[in-house]
Each structure stands twice: as structure tokens, then as C-alpha cells.
Amino acid sequence: MTQLTESRVREILSGINDPNTGTDLVSSGWLRGIGIHEGNLSIELRPGYPADQYCEQLRAAIDTALQDQPGIDQVLVNCNWQVASHKVQGELSPPDGISNIIAVASAKGGVGKSTTAVNLAFALHAEGARTGILDADIYGPSMPRMLGISGKPEVTNDKRLLPMDAGGVQVMSIGFLVEEDTPMIWRGPMVTSALQQLLTETDWKPLDYLVVDLPPGTGDIQLTLAQKIPVAGAVIVTTPQDIALLDAVRGLQMFRRVEIPVLGIVENMSTHICSHCGHEEALFGQGGGADMAEQYRIPLLGQLPLDVRIRRQADQGLPLVAAEPDSEVAQKYRALALRTAGELSQQAKSRHINLPNIVIQNS
């Protein structure tokens, strides 16, 4: 009987595509080892993004692909994901303890950027990632209200802020440090300085992803922030409307100007779902996000509906992904999170290495 060889297994695995990266299991770099011994086949995979749920689907797909192969009695697939730190723009380096910063931008207000950022962060957390949110919208901080968090953060002995906790997701916002009705009448340099302090002077616990909710627009403030925050990848939120897409293109060009890879586009409010009858209708037009993605050769990460539950849960201080994790809309956010993390996993790795502190003591 013909025996299954390692090269044949590799060939079969190269025919299984991962929808979250757009690559197969071999060219993605996931395959770490193949072992064949007395009818037992073991396969070692290491996805580069949180894949707790997807690993189960992957095992089933591999079993199906190998079921007719000769000489194999049992297939064991070890699928242990690991998030690497990816390259950031210019000469910047990722902050210590934070593997990747993902910027969520809209270039235009009113398209649901903050809601998308929050649910993206919670969806990554739901997939097993260590996740945080930094509210960089200094003029209009919304995270305290959207996450139902009040009070001020504690301060460590070395004058660092402890992030607030929202169901296991670490959060920091200028909104925790000022009253909710206090206007932030600051010029650009003050905003940039405040944001850098919130990033670098917060005592973050180790994070796989820090989702940064950038302020809307593409002016000097946004450009300066994009140049000073070490970002591994950006996500652009838009709606299908032509006017929103025009601004989304400006946001795309801003990130390209500062050499930040755009992971893709999120088309928010893609359709409206009636809360009474469930009818789905494209109120703001169709195909705008897909057309932009095709024109500028970037992925369309997801299309999210205009659903009253998203707004209701944000107003109540509990994101939809956490409040209704089994709902269809929550599953769309989780698919968005996996696609975003999958795209990031294909970017160049960072050369920055977090070395341990060495302490010398007299014994």
C-alpha cells in the first residue's frame, strides 16, 4: 500500500485556504511541523491571530481533506495561535508590553467609528486575545459612556495611570480625567501631547492588541497623531454613501502618506434591519465599500448593519458583542475581528524585541 508522505500532506494543506488571511495554510507560515508514524499523522499549526473557534473548523477541514489518504489511521492537529508584534511606521517602535496598535479611523464623523472600534475590541477579546481600547478622540471622548464606566483611574506609586476594566478589556480615555460636560478647548499640540501621555503613561498589562479610536478628520491633528503613535495597521470605517466614501479615501491616503498599512475597510450601516419585521434594506446605497476596496486594492473587512440594538447597547454601556454574543450582528463583529487580525498577521514582523530588565544586586 502506498504510504502518505510529508510532501503529500504539505500539498494537501496548501489547498486549504484561510478566509481571514486570503492565503493557504502553508504559504501563510502557519505550518510548523508534520509527523507520520505507524498510521498516526500529527500536524502542528500556529495561526498568527486569535483562532480558538476557527481552529475547530480547521481541524474538521483537514480531516475531510485527508480522509481518503492511504495508510493513515488517526490525524492529530495541534492548533496553537500566537500573536506576533508587527512593524510600525518610520523609526517608531511598539510600546513595551503592547504587541500591536490598531487605529480605527473614519475621516468623517457620524459613520459609527467609535461603536465599531469598541465592538472590534470586544470581539478580539471574545476570541481570546488580550485587548485594550485607547479613546484618542480627545475633543469628544465617548468610551466612558459606551462602556458604562465611571470614576477616575487609580495612580501607581510611579505616577502611572491604571487602565479601567470593562469585562476584561483594558480601557483608557481622557473622559475618565475630566467631567463629562467639560469641553476640551485645546489646540493641536496639546491634543497630541495628551494622547501620547495617555498611551505611554498608562500602566497597560500585556496586550496583543490595543485598539485606538482616532478622532474623525484628516487634518493636522490626525496627521500628527498618525505620525507619533506606533501603529501596526489601520482600519477605515465608512458608510455606503458617496460623500462618506470621499472622506474615507482621504483617510486611506493619509495613512499611506505616513506608511501605515491599511488593513481594510469596514462598511458600516450597510443595510438597515427593521426591528419590527426584520426586513433588510440598503438605506444609504449599495456597493460603495466594495467598490472602494477594489479600486484601491485593499480588503473589505466587513459590512455591518444599521441595527437599533447596536445603538441601544452602546447607550446602556455594554457593547453588543458582550451583551448579545450569540446574535447575528455580534457574529458579524467577530468575523470582522478575525479578518482584521488575519490581515495584520500577514504584515511584516517587528524587529523590536522586548528585553527583560536586568537587575544587579550585591549578594
Secondary structure by P-SEA (a helix, b strand, c coil): cccccaaaaaaaaaaccccccccccccccccccccccccbbbbbbbbccccaaaaaaaaaaaaaaacccccccbbbbbbbbbbbbbbbcccccccccccbbbbbbccccccaaaaaaaaaaaaaaaacccbbbbcccccccccccccccbbbbbbcccbbbbbbbcccbbbbcccccccccccccccaaaaaaaaaaaacccccccccbbbbbccccccaaaaaaaacccccbbbbbbcccaaaaaaaaaaaaaaaaaccccccccccccbbbbccccccccccccaaaaaaaaaacccccccccccaaaaaaaaacccccccccccaaaaaaaaaaaaaaaaaaaccccccccccbbbbbcc
